[in-house]
Structures are given as structure tokens and as C-alpha cells.
Amino acid sequence: MAGNTQEVYRAVKRKIENEFRPRGLTVKSAGFKQDNLTEPLSIITGFWDEPNRVSSKPPRWIIQFNKNDGILTANFSKKPDGTYFPSSNTVGYINNREGNCAAIMFRIIASIKLDEEHYEFPDWEWVMLLVFNKPLPAGNSSETISNFNPDDKSIVYQRRSYKYSLLGIIKTNVDNETFTLQEHVENITYLEATNALLELLDNGNITEVRAI
């Protein structure tokens, strides 16, 4: 587990649910029951070792980071040939049988590009919050949240597009604030990665929240 991810998640969820409860709304989430990943990661692709196994129920959202000429950028995960993985913008899944979900929370992890053939996964995490003006329609116990689109602030749920009204990125306390690129004197800090992540997702009302 990276830092205090669980504590951050519980504190934020509790505050939102205090506001939602009088209106019969709730927060749904995924990836917080187990801190240790059971699905292997690939240091060659910087993504899941078997993407098809987790395409509908990813336990984390993997964002790739690459530093060139001193500039760090965050990107949706790409294959070695430069094309996107089909599930690169699938952020997670929820159980929404009751149809009262108006906010969702997921975990984001970093995949840092070392060279053309290798990635590394530092112990860095963020908690992402999406809030909707209206609750998502009732579904089943495993509804995929896919096609995250920062341009029009939307996701796809049950094959339909829904716009979110607020996106929050909550930082956690990480053990190592700095990551050193192999064979380079250049470093990447957690703060740099956070800013790059915000830039990737920033196309509207985005909120950065410090660890609680």
C-alpha cells in the first residue's frame, strides 16, 4: 500500500456520504478492499501483464509517466507500438444495484517509463473522485466505468455517456517522494507526477486535495 491511501479514502468517503445520506445517495468505489495487487504488472509494457483479464474490473487505473528534456508528462497507457491499450481509459467498476450512486472513487497508480523497453512502478498512489449531478442508473454488481474523456468531462457506464460535475485528485502520503531514473541523474518527484496527472485530466472543474 502506498502511504495512507485507505485512511484518505475512508475520510473523504465519510464526508461525502454525510452530505449524500439525507438525499438517499451514496458513494461507490473499487480497489480499496485489498491493498496488495493480485494481478501482475508488466515492466515491459508499463501496464497489466494480462490486460484482457482485468479490462472490465481493473483494481487500479494505471497512468504512464515519461520525462523528456526535464519535462514530465502523464498519459493514458500505451502499447510499445505507440497505440493505446483498449482499456487504457477504463478507470474501474462499481456495484450499483440500488441506482443511488452519485459519486465514485478509484485508485490511480504510476507507471514510469525508464527507456523504450522498461517501466517501473513506484509506490505512488492517488485517489480519484468523480461526482455526478444525478445518480447513475441502477445496474448490477460489476458495472464498468470506461471511456474516461477529459475533453467533455464524461465516462461511459452501461454503454451510455454520462458527464461528471466534479473531478477530485486526492494525494496520499508516500514513503519515497523522489524516484530516480535508472542510468540518469534526473529525478521525478511525487509532486511533479501529481501536477502532470492534473494536467492530463484538467479540462474543467478539477480539485486537488492534500492527504488527510
C-alpha positions, 0 to 999 in steps of 0.5 A, a space after each residue: 500500500 502506498 502511504 495512507 491511501 485507505 485512511 484518505 479514502 475512508 475520510 473523504 468517503 465519510 464526508 461525502 456520504 454525510 452530505 449524500 445520506 439525507 438525499 438517499 445517495 451514496 458513494 461507490 468505489 473499487 480497489 480499496 478492499 485489498 491493498 496488495 495487487 493480485 494481478 501482475 504488472 508488466 515492466 515491459 509494457 508499463 501496464 497489466 501483464 494480462 490486460 484482457 483479464 482485468 479490462 472490465 474490473 481493473 483494481 487500479 487505473 494505471 497512468 504512464 509517466 515519461 520525462 523528456 528534456 526535464 519535462 514530465 508528462 502523464 498519459 493514458 497507457 500505451 502499447 510499445 507500438 505507440 497505440 493505446 491499450 483498449 482499456 487504457 481509459 477504463 478507470 474501474 467498476 462499481 456495484 450499483 444495484 440500488 441506482 443511488 450512486 452519485 459519486 465514485 472513487 478509484 485508485 490511480 497508480 504510476 507507471 514510469 517509463 525508464 527507456 523504450 523497453 522498461 517501466 517501473 512502478 513506484 509506490 505512488 498512489 492517488 485517489 480519484 473522485 468523480 461526482 455526478 449531478 444525478 445518480 447513475 442508473 441502477 445496474 448490477 454488481 460489476 458495472 464498468 466505468 470506461 471511456 474516461 474523456 477529459 475533453 467533455 468531462 464524461 465516462 461511459 457506464 452501461 454503454 451510455 455517456 454520462 458527464 461528471 460535475 466534479 473531478 477530485 485528485 486526492 494525494 496520499 502520503 508516500 514513503 519515497 517522494 523522489 524516484 530516480 531514473 535508472 542510468 540518469 541523474 534526473 529525478 521525478 518527484 511525487 509532486 511533479 507526477 501529481 501536477 502532470 496527472 492534473 494536467 492530463 485530466 484538467 479540462 474543467 472543474 478539477 480539485 486537488 486535495 492534500 492527504 488527510 
